[in-house]
Amino acid sequence: MHPVRWFLAVLLLVAGTSEVRCAGPLHAQCKVEWYFGIPCQKVYQSLVSQINKWRTMTGCTMGGQRCLYKLQSATVHFIAAKHTTPFKRTVDEINFRLVSYHFFTCCHVSAMSVSETWYTIKDHGTNYCNLYNLIEGSGLTEARGYKEVTSDFLCTQRSSANCTVY
């Protein structure tokens, strides 16, 4: 191959890779920031309680993903869990980091869900729903000062997520 053509081929390959990277994560995952006008202790209790409520398959008998959560560890500052999808049985790692602010009356939560399967690229918003379902199921979406910050760049296929199904 002529050196100029080779150079152009490599340039196109690199440019193509850059475009994919700008579209979002290269591995199915999700990062969300939540803000609550309630203390982290209440957020912590709500999340841990919800994870434990959804341990079994019971919540998924009619479809959906509101089941098969497993608490790994929990402190008022950090919660680690896993979620197994009920039908494909893929596993996602979940964590919540809780930080108090405004004289301990408010809570900032940084949450992350990542597919353990390394080759999973598209997840139809499953990693987002892993996190959001816990927030909604525990009633935290109704908490004073509730605010969510994320995007398709931070969450694989966030805009097409249907958390009543996934």
DRENROMI-573961 format. One record per residue: residue number from 1; y, x, z of N, C-alpha, C, O, CB in turn. Coordinates in Angstrom, 3 decimals, padded with zeros to 6 digits. Atoms other than C-alpha are relative to their C-alpha. Last residue first. Glycine has a CB too. Layout:
// DRENROMI-573961
  resi       nyy       nxx       nzz      cayy      caxx      cazz       cyy       cxx       czz       oyy       oxx       ozz      cbyy      cbxx      cbzz
   NUM         Y         X         Z         Y         X         Z         Y         X         Z         Y         X         Z         Y         X         Z
...
// end
This chain:
// DRENROMI-573961
  resi       nyy       nxx       nzz      cayy      caxx      cazz       cyy       cxx       czz       oyy       oxx       ozz      cbyy      cbxx      cbzz
   166   000.417  -001.386  -000.259  -002.975  -035.376   032.089   000.191   000.372   001.433  -000.110   001.501   001.823   000.761   000.963  -000.873
   165   001.254  -000.270   000.708  -002.932  -039.150   031.471  -000.501   001.382   000.344  -001.693   001.550   000.599   000.183  -000.136  -001.520
   164   000.898   001.083  -000.394  -000.277  -040.413   033.893  -001.361   000.178  -000.660  -002.352  -000.408  -000.226   000.600  -001.369  -000.370
   163   000.691  -000.298  -001.257   001.367  -036.995   033.574  -000.827  -001.168   000.542  -001.542  -001.000   001.529   001.005   000.413   001.034
   162   000.165   001.356  -000.494   002.214  -037.468   029.904  -000.831   000.108   001.276  -002.060   000.129   001.224  -000.685  -000.945  -001.076
   161   000.905   000.277  -001.107   003.534  -034.081   028.842   000.013  -001.484   000.353   001.073  -002.106   000.425   000.378   000.839   001.223
   160   001.008   000.948   000.460   005.166  -033.851   025.407  -000.990  -000.375   001.098  -001.988  -001.044   000.828  -000.744   000.575  -001.181
   159  -000.638   001.201   000.559   008.415  -032.309   026.637  -001.013  -001.015  -000.526  -000.670  -002.183  -000.707   000.947   000.392  -001.119
   158  -000.580   000.886  -001.012   006.565  -029.864   028.917   000.515  -001.304  -000.596   000.276  -002.371  -000.030   001.129   000.707   000.722
   157   000.024   001.381   000.499   004.496  -028.329   026.074   000.506  -001.026   001.028   000.001  -002.147   001.082  -001.413  -000.364  -000.416
   156   000.694   000.267   001.254   004.001  -025.053   027.973  -000.047  -001.498  -000.279  -000.587  -002.271   000.512  -001.421   000.580   000.037
   155   001.213   000.811  -000.168   006.507  -024.932   030.801  -000.595  -000.323  -001.362   000.035  -000.978  -002.193   000.307  -001.306   000.780
   154   000.645  -000.356  -001.262   009.246  -022.295   031.093  -001.334  -000.700   000.220  -002.172  -000.229   000.989   000.916  -000.318   001.139
   153   000.128  -001.452  -000.028   010.390  -022.435   027.459  -000.755   000.450   001.250  -001.555   001.384   001.195   001.386   000.661  -000.054
   152   001.180  -000.348   000.791   009.663  -026.161   027.331  -000.211   001.515  -000.035  -001.341   001.980  -000.185   000.134  -000.549  -001.430
   151  -000.208   000.179   001.438   012.181  -026.544   030.143  -001.317   000.283  -000.719  -002.290   000.717  -000.102   001.142   000.936  -000.532
   150   001.021  -000.675   000.796   012.536  -026.574   033.930   000.306  -000.257  -001.472   001.320  -000.872  -001.800  -001.444  -000.495   000.376
   149  -000.512  -000.879   001.047   014.938  -027.668   036.689  -001.184   000.695  -000.662  -001.904   001.461  -000.021   001.016   001.044   000.578
   148   001.011  -000.829   000.657   014.147  -030.655   038.913   000.666   000.831  -001.093   001.507   000.332  -001.841  -001.144  -000.877  -000.593
   147  -000.433  -000.503   001.310   016.549  -032.257   041.406  -001.090   000.916  -000.535  -001.647   001.732   000.199   001.379   000.757   000.096
   146   001.041  -000.458   000.937   015.872  -034.392   044.479   000.614   000.428  -001.334   001.390  -000.306  -001.947  -001.046  -001.117  -000.234
   145  -000.374  -001.240   000.673   018.909  -034.574   046.780  -001.002   000.533  -000.997  -000.884   001.676  -001.439   000.243   001.027   000.998
   144  -001.440  -000.227   000.141   017.384  -037.194   049.101   000.228   001.344  -000.689  -000.424   002.333  -000.355   000.714  -000.038   001.392
   143  -000.697  -000.652  -001.110   013.654  -037.556   048.535   001.488   000.171  -000.324   001.876   000.330  -001.481  -000.642   001.372   000.308
   142  -000.930   000.963  -000.602   012.395  -040.098   045.982   000.810   000.612   001.141   001.646  -000.063   001.741  -000.764  -001.212   000.510
   141  -000.968   000.328   001.060   010.736  -037.471   043.768   001.038  -000.996   000.509   002.101  -001.153  -000.092  -000.724  -000.576  -001.239
   140  -001.157  -000.905  -000.026   009.169  -036.189   047.018   001.003  -000.267  -001.123   002.154   000.155  -001.018  -000.473   001.430  -000.087
   139  -001.248   000.732  -000.228   006.914  -039.241   047.340   001.246   000.865  -000.035   002.344   000.371   000.222  -000.065  -000.692   001.309
   138  -000.380  -000.155  -001.402   003.735  -037.174   047.792   001.307  -000.727   000.326   001.741  -000.734   001.478   000.133   001.476   000.340
   137   001.002   000.641  -000.850   002.339  -038.435   044.505   000.348   000.050   001.473   000.012  -000.864   002.226  -001.332   000.640  -000.213
   136  -000.137   001.454   000.091   005.550  -037.504   042.676  -000.961  -000.713   000.959  -000.560  -001.636   001.668  -000.252  -000.467  -001.442
   135  -001.347   000.353  -000.457   005.650  -033.889   043.852   000.168  -001.515   000.001   000.657  -002.087   000.975   001.077   000.663  -000.896
   134  -000.048  -000.197  -001.451   001.879  -033.505   043.534   001.360  -000.395   000.569   001.440  -001.017   001.628  -000.308   001.458   000.350
   133   000.805   001.049  -000.625   001.872  -035.051   040.047   000.004   000.129   001.521   000.049  -000.881   002.224  -001.437   000.051  -000.525
   132  -000.771   001.239  -000.109   004.756  -032.759   039.047  -000.800  -001.108   000.687  -000.245  -001.841   001.505   000.444  -000.465  -001.385
   131  -001.062  -000.125  -000.991   002.834  -029.562   039.784   000.707  -001.336   000.239   000.843  -001.786   001.377   001.010   001.055  -000.445
   130   000.624  -000.488  -001.234  -000.446  -030.148   037.975   001.012   000.033   001.136   000.699  -000.324   002.272  -000.600   001.401  -000.214
   129   000.507   001.155  -000.744   001.561  -032.197   035.449  -000.722   000.399   001.278  -000.683  -000.345   002.259  -000.930  -000.808  -000.872
   128  -001.154   000.716  -000.558   003.494  -029.101   034.345  -000.486  -001.155   000.878  -000.016  -001.327   002.003   000.927  -000.532  -001.139
   127  -000.506  -000.821  -001.103   000.236  -027.164   033.984   001.248  -000.611   000.626   001.435  -000.533   001.841   000.304   001.414  -000.490
   126   000.856   000.076  -001.191  -001.292  -030.019   031.970   000.554   000.810   001.162   000.559   000.328   002.294  -001.399   000.481  -000.331
   125  -000.792   000.219  -001.208   001.647  -030.265   029.551  -000.808  -000.047   001.284  -000.275  -000.418   002.330   000.756  -001.261  -000.133
   124  -000.510   001.379   000.018  -000.513  -030.709   026.442   000.769  -000.340   001.266   000.819  -001.503   001.667  -001.146  -000.983  -000.180
   123   000.689   000.754  -001.047  -002.282  -027.424   027.340   000.465  -001.454   000.092   000.105  -002.159   001.035   000.205   000.678   001.332
   122  -000.577   001.334  -000.082  -001.529  -025.130   024.418  -000.790  -000.805   001.030  -002.020  -000.763   001.059  -000.008  -000.707  -001.396
   121  -001.397  -000.129   000.414  -002.228  -021.412   024.767   000.706  -001.345   000.112   001.786  -001.427   000.698   000.097   000.538  -001.445
   120  -000.655   001.296   000.112  -005.525  -021.228   026.648   001.468   000.206  -000.327   002.199   000.827   000.444  -000.161  -000.819   001.301
   119  -000.254   000.335   001.398  -007.116  -017.843   025.861   000.662  -001.367  -000.183   000.924  -001.768  -001.317  -001.293   000.037  -000.769
   118  -000.990  -000.877   000.632  -006.829  -016.440   029.385   000.358  -000.420  -001.416   001.471  -000.148  -001.866  -000.510   001.409  -000.019
   117   000.623  -000.346   001.273  -008.601  -019.339   031.108   001.017   000.749  -000.843   002.015   000.166  -001.266  -000.518  -001.267  -000.746
   116   000.836  -001.174  -000.225  -007.092  -019.209   034.589  -000.666   000.458  -001.284  -000.977   001.639  -001.439  -001.054  -000.295   001.053
   115   001.406   000.179   000.370  -004.341  -021.565   033.458  -000.769   001.285   000.251  -000.325   002.362  -000.146  -000.132  -000.426  -001.480
   114   000.457  -000.862   001.084  -001.113  -020.948   035.336  -001.479  -000.253  -000.259  -002.286  -000.278   000.670   000.249   001.493   000.334
   113   001.390   000.340   000.298   000.875  -023.308   037.564  -000.395   000.809  -001.223   000.318   000.811  -002.227  -000.194  -001.552  -000.240
   112   000.617  -000.592   001.178   004.099  -022.138   039.197  -001.434  -000.489  -000.113  -002.160  -000.557   000.879   000.050   001.545   000.063
   111   001.413   000.310   000.185   006.505  -023.678   041.684  -000.510   000.588  -001.306   000.232   000.710  -002.281  -000.228  -001.514   000.025
   110   000.368  -000.627   001.276   009.819  -022.487   043.084  -001.501  -000.200  -000.143  -002.280   000.252   000.697   000.402   001.549  -000.055
   109   001.404  -000.285   000.265   010.906  -024.906   045.815  -000.143   000.604  -001.396   000.262   000.000  -002.389  -000.859  -001.284   000.134
   108   000.151  -000.409   001.396   014.432  -024.964   047.240  -001.464   000.401  -000.189  -001.980   001.258   000.528   000.987   001.189  -000.378
   107   001.123  -000.854   000.382   014.742  -026.863   050.514  -000.006   000.234  -001.506   000.126  -000.699  -002.298  -001.333  -000.625   000.446
   106   000.430   000.203   001.385   017.686  -028.404   052.323  -001.102   000.993  -000.345  -001.295   001.998   000.339   001.194   000.149  -000.978
   105   000.073   001.444   000.233   018.671  -028.878   055.990  -000.514  -000.324  -001.401  -000.869  -001.469  -001.681   001.371  -000.634   000.208
   104   001.364   000.508  -000.158   017.856  -025.281   057.008  -000.130  -001.505  -000.210  -001.155  -002.084   000.150  -000.503   000.347   001.361
   103   000.297   000.085  -001.434   021.552  -024.344   057.385  -001.330  -000.712   000.280  -001.434  -001.499   001.221   001.132  -000.728   000.719
   102  -000.992   000.898  -000.600   022.299  -025.025   053.689  -000.352  -000.299   001.464  -000.527  -001.454   001.852   000.092  -001.317  -000.807
   101  -001.402  -000.354   000.211   019.156  -023.277   052.464   000.879  -001.068   000.628   000.378  -002.084   001.109   000.319   000.157  -001.513
   100  -001.035   000.849  -000.593   015.446  -023.183   053.161   001.382   000.489  -000.385   001.601   001.684  -000.585  -000.138  -000.037   001.525
    99  -001.084  -000.763  -000.618   013.042  -021.447   050.782   001.064  -000.976   000.502   001.590  -001.785  -000.261   000.616   001.028  -001.011
    98  -001.011   000.858  -000.622   009.656  -022.853   049.758   001.030   000.853   000.725   000.677   001.687   001.560  -000.654  -001.004   000.979
    97  -000.751  -000.851  -000.935   007.386  -020.994   047.312   001.151  -000.837   000.519   001.949  -001.338  -000.273   000.518   001.336  -000.687
    96  -001.331   000.505  -000.341   004.808  -023.270   045.687   000.619   000.973   000.987   000.010   001.308   002.003  -000.063  -001.456   000.596
    95  -000.652  -000.440  -001.235   001.672  -021.986   044.013   001.399  -000.585   000.102   002.071  -000.844  -000.896   000.061   001.533   000.066
    94  -001.273   000.641  -000.331  -000.882  -023.314   041.562   000.590   000.678   001.226  -000.131   001.007   002.168  -000.186  -001.526   000.248
    93  -000.498  -000.473  -001.292  -003.810  -021.625   039.821   001.405  -000.556   000.211   002.237  -000.534  -000.696   000.001   001.566   000.070
    92  -001.372  -000.514   000.024  -005.363  -023.662   037.014   000.383   000.420   001.416   000.080  -000.273   002.388   001.002  -001.071  -000.558
    91  -000.633  -000.207  -001.298  -009.079  -024.256   036.492   001.380   000.612  -000.205   001.565   001.526  -001.008  -000.876   000.907   000.907
    90  -000.791  -001.231  -000.014  -010.751  -025.746   033.427   000.748   000.073   001.323   001.054  -000.955   001.928   000.994   000.057  -001.211
    89   000.274  -000.879  -001.143  -013.411  -028.352   034.147   000.696   001.356  -000.096   000.183   002.362   000.396  -001.483   000.213   000.129
    88   000.293  -001.316   000.589  -013.109  -029.961   030.685  -000.360   001.030   001.064  -000.928   002.077   000.755   001.199   000.496  -000.810
    87   000.949   000.127   001.106  -013.424  -033.453   032.168  -000.366   001.337  -000.628  -001.544   001.600  -000.868   000.567  -000.906  -001.056
    86   001.247   000.723  -000.250  -011.924  -033.438   035.652  -001.003  -000.007  -001.148  -002.204  -000.123  -000.903   000.318  -001.387   000.346
    85  -000.098   001.201   000.833  -009.346  -030.683   035.200  -001.350  -000.708   000.052  -002.395  -000.063  -000.044   000.407   000.353  -001.486
    84   001.038   000.015   001.024  -009.677  -028.343   038.161   000.163  -001.275  -000.812   000.225  -002.369  -000.251  -001.431   000.092   000.631
    83   000.279   001.323   000.550  -006.582  -027.643   040.233  -001.036   000.156  -001.102  -000.910   001.014  -001.976   001.301  -000.683  -000.541
    82   000.587  -000.003   001.337  -006.177  -024.662   042.502  -000.188  -001.445  -000.421  -000.383  -002.334   000.408  -001.359   000.786  -000.037
    81   001.064   000.976   000.240  -003.955  -024.165   045.520  -000.581   000.224  -001.388  -000.077   001.035  -002.165   000.531  -001.455   000.146
    80   000.828  -000.377   001.154  -001.497  -021.743   047.097  -001.140  -001.003  -000.110  -001.769  -001.364   000.885  -000.552   001.472   000.138
    79   001.223   000.796   000.125   001.338  -022.874   049.371  -000.728   000.466  -001.257  -000.131   000.560  -002.330   000.316  -001.547  -000.061
    78   000.790  -000.222   001.211   004.108  -020.561   050.555  -001.285  -000.825   000.038  -002.011  -000.830   001.032  -000.331   001.497  -000.162
    77  -000.735  -000.688   001.060   006.986  -020.749   053.048  -000.767   000.126  -001.316  -000.160   000.368  -002.359   000.383   001.360   000.471
    76  -001.206   000.771   000.300   005.728  -023.322   055.583   000.819   000.631  -001.137   001.706  -000.015  -001.695   000.864  -000.124   001.256
    75  -000.954  -000.243  -001.084   002.350  -021.634   055.357   001.246  -000.794  -000.383   001.347  -001.286  -001.507   000.316   001.567   000.206
    74  -001.267   000.706  -000.182  -000.613  -022.682   053.261   000.745   000.497   001.229   000.192   000.595   002.324  -000.242  -001.499   000.112
    73  -000.684  -000.474  -001.207  -003.733  -021.180   051.758   001.338  -000.723   000.100   001.883  -001.197  -000.897   000.200   001.561  -000.026
    72   000.476  -001.367  -000.225  -006.319  -022.077   049.116   000.587   000.581   001.280  -000.127   001.155   002.102   000.355   000.894  -001.191
    71  -000.944  -000.838  -000.732  -005.907  -025.872   049.007  -000.629   001.368   000.255  -001.737   001.452   000.785   000.417  -000.671   001.338
    70   000.611  -000.716  -001.119  -008.171  -027.423   046.391   001.022   000.935   000.619   001.529   001.842  -000.043  -001.251   000.787  -000.459
    69  -000.882  -001.055  -000.497  -007.040  -030.095   043.950  -000.707   000.663   001.172  -001.415   000.000   001.930   001.414  -000.568   000.425
    68   000.574  -001.349   000.082  -009.807  -032.053   042.222   001.009   001.124   000.253   000.992   002.155  -000.419  -000.621   000.194  -001.352
    67   001.209  -000.267  -000.772  -007.880  -035.286   041.673  -000.343   001.482  -000.132   000.281   002.223  -000.891  -001.188  -000.897  -000.480
    66  -000.395   000.029  -001.410  -004.747  -036.753   040.158  -001.212   000.109   000.916  -001.481  -000.765   001.741   000.775  -001.282   000.311
    65   000.292  -001.300  -000.601  -005.607  -035.628   036.623   000.290   000.037   001.501   000.350   001.120   002.083   000.802   001.076  -000.694
    64  -001.064  -000.707  -000.699  -005.716  -038.840   034.641  -000.506   001.248   000.695  -001.684   001.595   000.610   000.657  -000.910   001.003
    63  -000.716  -000.953   000.843  -008.582  -041.141   033.746   001.108   000.663   000.798   001.324   000.322   001.961   000.576  -000.694  -001.249
    62  -000.570   000.761   001.111  -009.813  -044.286   035.527   000.746   000.910  -000.984   001.537   000.417  -001.787   000.945  -001.079   000.533
    61   001.046   000.854   000.559  -012.195  -042.419   037.888   000.497  -000.807  -001.196  -000.295  -001.163  -002.068  -000.531  -000.938   001.069
    60   000.120  -000.183   001.449  -009.608  -039.705   038.367  -001.061  -000.884  -000.636  -001.436  -000.665  -001.788  -000.310   001.433  -000.303
    59  -001.231   000.344   000.704  -008.255  -040.389   041.858  -000.095   000.074  -001.515   000.867  -000.258  -002.207   001.084   000.891   000.452
    58  -000.384   001.400  -000.163  -011.754  -040.445   043.374   001.230  -000.398  -000.809   001.222  -001.455  -001.439   000.250  -000.284   001.444
    57  -000.109   000.586   001.338  -012.851  -037.033   042.003   000.559  -001.432   000.040   000.848  -002.001  -001.012  -001.372   000.003  -000.682
    56   001.214   000.501   000.653  -012.246  -035.363   045.367   000.301  -000.576  -001.375   001.445  -000.554  -001.829  -000.671  -001.059   000.867
    55   001.078  -000.998   000.055  -009.538  -033.124   046.821  -001.180  -000.456  -000.849  -001.797   000.354  -001.542  -000.484   000.318   001.399
    54   000.552  -000.017   001.353  -006.602  -035.452   046.005  -001.086   001.068  -000.174  -001.216   001.645  -001.254   001.114   000.233  -001.007
    53   000.369   001.372   000.397  -005.718  -036.362   049.582  -000.710  -000.008  -001.347  -001.595  -000.832  -001.579   001.250  -000.900  -000.063
    52   001.222   000.384  -000.713  -005.806  -032.665   050.604  -000.470  -001.414  -000.356  -001.673  -001.671  -000.384   000.227   000.097   001.498
    51   001.085  -000.839   000.526  -003.294  -031.704   047.918  -001.317  -000.399   000.661  -002.337  -000.542  -000.013   000.296   001.513   000.240
    50   000.373   000.538   001.311  -001.127  -034.647   048.970  -001.133   000.797  -000.638  -002.045   000.217  -001.227   001.209  -000.009  -000.929
    49   000.677   001.280  -000.186  -001.108  -033.635   052.650  -000.489  -000.569  -001.341  -001.604  -001.082  -001.436   000.941  -001.001   000.692
    48   001.328  -000.322  -000.533  -000.256  -030.047   051.768  -000.808  -001.280   000.194  -001.999  -001.318  -000.115   000.117   000.774   001.341
    47   000.820  -000.632   001.034   002.622  -031.218   049.567  -001.420   000.290   000.484  -002.386   000.004  -000.223   000.655   001.289  -000.466
    46   000.270   000.966   001.069   004.100  -033.675   052.076  -000.929   000.589  -001.054  -001.879  -000.067  -001.482   001.308  -000.455  -000.654
    45   000.958   000.982  -000.507   003.818  -031.278   055.027  -000.401  -000.997  -001.093  -001.573  -001.359  -001.204   000.592  -000.748   001.206
    44   001.283  -000.665  -000.245   005.527  -028.477   053.091  -001.069  -001.008   000.439  -002.165  -001.039  -000.122   000.164   001.099   001.072
    43   000.538  -000.248   001.342   008.333  -030.725   051.869  -001.390   000.608   000.124  -002.323   000.182  -000.557   000.938   000.939  -000.820
    42   000.423   001.306   000.527   008.892  -031.961   055.435  -000.604   000.139  -001.393  -001.593  -000.523  -001.708   001.189  -000.975  -000.040
    41   001.145   000.437  -000.804   008.959  -028.391   056.833  -000.529  -001.340  -000.512  -001.743  -001.532  -000.581   000.394  -000.113   001.493
    40   001.237  -000.515   000.592   011.215  -027.350   053.943  -001.241  -000.423   000.787  -002.314  -000.583   000.205   000.059   001.517  -000.083
    39   000.503  -001.308  -000.449   013.996  -029.544   055.340  -001.326   000.385  -000.655  -002.126  -000.479  -001.013  -000.170  -000.003   001.507
    38   000.775   000.159  -001.235   015.398  -032.412   053.228  -000.549   001.370   000.387  -000.655   002.253  -000.464  -001.165  -001.051  -000.178
    37  -000.958   000.080  -001.101   018.077  -032.437   050.524  -000.693  -000.298   001.314  -000.125  -000.963   002.180   001.048  -001.064  -000.284
    36   000.093   001.187  -000.836   015.513  -031.298   047.971   001.040   000.069   001.108   001.318   001.144   001.639  -001.416  -000.144   000.591
    35  -000.947  -000.025  -001.111   015.727  -028.867   045.074  -000.091  -001.331   000.734  -000.132  -002.398   000.121   001.460   000.270  -000.499
    34  -000.377   001.292  -000.571   012.912  -028.195   042.633   000.938   000.227   001.172   000.821   001.209   001.906  -001.252  -000.802   000.448
    33  -000.827  -000.129  -001.201   012.431  -025.205   040.330   000.338  -001.411   000.459   000.806  -002.229  -000.333   001.308   000.852  -000.270
    32  -000.969   001.061  -000.292   009.568  -025.391   037.841   000.751   000.363   001.271   000.175   000.907   002.213  -000.703  -001.388   000.149
    31  -000.846  -000.377  -001.137   007.417  -022.719   036.181   001.061  -001.081   000.157   001.754  -001.427  -000.800   000.657   001.425  -000.204
    30  -001.216   000.758  -000.254   004.554  -023.735   033.910   000.702   000.531   001.233   000.070   000.833   002.245  -000.313  -001.488   000.163
    29  -000.530  -000.150  -001.348   001.614  -022.021   032.266   001.245  -000.858   000.159   001.758  -001.416  -000.811   000.316   001.479   000.305
    28  -000.303   001.293  -000.612  -000.550  -021.990   029.160   000.399   000.195   001.465  -000.386   000.667   002.288  -001.216  -000.956  -000.110
    27   001.188   000.409  -000.749  -000.319  -018.430   027.784   000.371  -001.301   000.705   001.491  -001.426   001.201  -000.476   001.122   001.032
    26   001.122  -000.253   000.897   002.147  -017.197   025.159  -001.328  -000.370   000.650  -002.383  -000.238   000.031  -000.018   001.463  -000.425
    25   001.025  -000.928  -000.453   005.015  -018.789   027.104  -001.120   000.161  -001.020  -001.415  -000.767  -001.773  -000.572  -000.466   001.319
    24   000.545   000.264  -001.326   007.834  -020.445   025.198  -001.087   000.995   000.350  -001.287   001.984  -000.356  -000.545  -001.417   000.081
    23   000.410   001.394  -000.087   009.240  -020.820   021.690  -000.565  -000.337   001.372  -000.730  -001.516   001.686  -001.024  -000.312  -001.071
    22  -001.173   000.796  -000.312   011.153  -017.547   021.927  -000.359  -001.472   000.177   000.410  -002.229   000.769   001.046   000.158  -001.092
    21  -000.390  -000.258  -001.382   007.857  -015.668   022.122   001.197  -000.843   000.394   001.276  -001.283   001.541   000.313   001.476   000.201
    20   000.950   000.688  -000.861   006.634  -017.283   018.908   000.411   000.165   001.456   000.343  -000.789   002.230  -001.428   000.533  -000.224
    19  -000.271   001.433   000.086   009.767  -016.206   017.094  -000.945  -000.776   000.899  -000.527  -001.738   001.544  -000.125  -000.488  -001.447
    18  -001.204   000.302  -000.767   009.409  -012.652   018.325   000.297  -001.490  -000.016   000.715  -002.054   000.995   001.192   000.779  -000.548
    17   000.359  -000.046  -001.409   005.814  -012.488   017.055   001.202  -000.351   000.860   001.057  -001.066   001.851  -000.543   001.382   000.376
    16   000.796   001.201  -000.279   006.938  -013.602   013.600  -000.393  -000.072   001.458  -000.363  -001.148   002.056  -001.248  -000.030  -000.873
    15  -000.944   001.119  -000.020   009.627  -010.921   013.584  -000.730  -001.297   000.313  -000.229  -002.122   001.077   000.740  -000.116  -001.347
    14  -000.775  -000.104  -001.236   007.030  -008.289   014.517   000.972  -001.167   000.117   001.097  -001.753   001.192   000.762   001.336   000.053
    13   000.924   000.249  -001.088   004.678  -009.417   011.743   000.734   000.022   001.340   000.534  -000.858   002.176  -001.131   001.034  -000.012
    12   000.270   001.438  -000.023   007.530  -009.629   009.263  -000.935  -000.372   001.142  -000.754  -001.405   001.786  -000.599  -000.450  -001.330
    11  -001.224   000.654  -000.440   008.636  -006.092   010.158  -000.194  -001.513   000.083   000.239  -002.140   001.050   001.155   000.338  -000.949
    10  -000.079  -000.214  -001.446   005.057  -004.802   009.828   001.223  -000.713   000.569   001.133  -001.334   001.629   000.054   001.512   000.329
     9   001.086   000.787  -000.587   004.768  -006.348   006.362   000.018   000.110   001.522  -000.138  -000.887   002.227  -001.363   000.464  -000.550
     8  -000.405   001.406   000.018   008.191  -004.988   005.410  -001.072  -000.895   000.626  -000.756  -001.854   001.330   000.288  -000.452  -001.438
     7  -001.069   000.164  -000.978   007.178  -001.451   006.499   000.437  -001.470   000.076   000.616  -002.000   001.173   001.201   000.903  -000.361
     6   000.639  -000.103  -001.302   003.914  -001.685   004.543   001.019  -000.241   001.099   000.757  -000.988   002.042  -000.665   001.371   000.173
     5   000.719   001.259  -000.212   005.807  -002.907   001.478  -000.678  -000.006   001.376  -000.673  -001.024   002.068  -001.049  -000.218  -001.118
     4  -001.029   001.021  -000.222   008.222   000.039   001.789  -000.670  -001.361   000.256  -000.255  -002.098   001.150   000.971  -000.085  -001.225
     3  -000.608  -000.102  -001.334   005.342   002.516   002.270   001.052  -001.077   000.282   001.132  -001.565   001.410   000.632   001.358   000.161
     2  -001.251  -000.737   000.084   003.480   001.252  -000.860   000.665   000.012   001.381   000.652  -001.005   002.075   000.945  -000.626  -001.070
     1  -001.169   000.840   000.000   000.000   000.000   000.000   001.234   000.887   000.000   001.275   001.899   000.700  -000.003  -000.957   001.208
// end
